[in-house]
């Protein structure tokens, strides 16, 4: 089981992918992660996928909260959000 205190200490999203440099930054243009040792296409794909991590985490947390409360409307909304995110990533060849 992951250390929950570490999960809550990550750099808050949204994160943004600079597909030319392979850098992923936060809203203050601070580098969250850089992917330099790959070709241009791999840098772009890696940056876009990594930039989506805050949304993925938020969606998973919403599913868990909804499951624990027995309220399934939030799970439906989280599933729709996940499907939309997957569609965007697939459109960008991620």
TANORRA-V875654 format. One record per backbone hydrogen bond with DSSP energy under -0.5 kcal/mol. CO is the residue of the C=O (numbers start at 1). NH is the residue of the N-H. Records with the same first field share a line. If there is no record, write none. Layout:
CO=NH ; NH
This chain:
2=4
3=6 ; 7
4=8
6=9
7=10
16=18 ; 25
17=19
18=22 ; 23
22=35
23=18
24=32 ; 33
25=16
26=29
30=26
33=24
36=38
39=43
40=44
41=45
42=46
43=47
44=48
45=49
46=50
47=51
48=52
49=52
50=53
51=15
52=56
53=57
54=58
55=59
56=60
57=61
58=62
59=63
60=64
61=65
62=66
63=67
64=68
65=69
66=70 ; 71
70=72
72=76
73=77
74=78
75=79
76=80
77=81
78=82
79=83
80=84
81=85
82=86
83=87
84=88
85=89
86=90
87=91
88=92
89=94
90=93
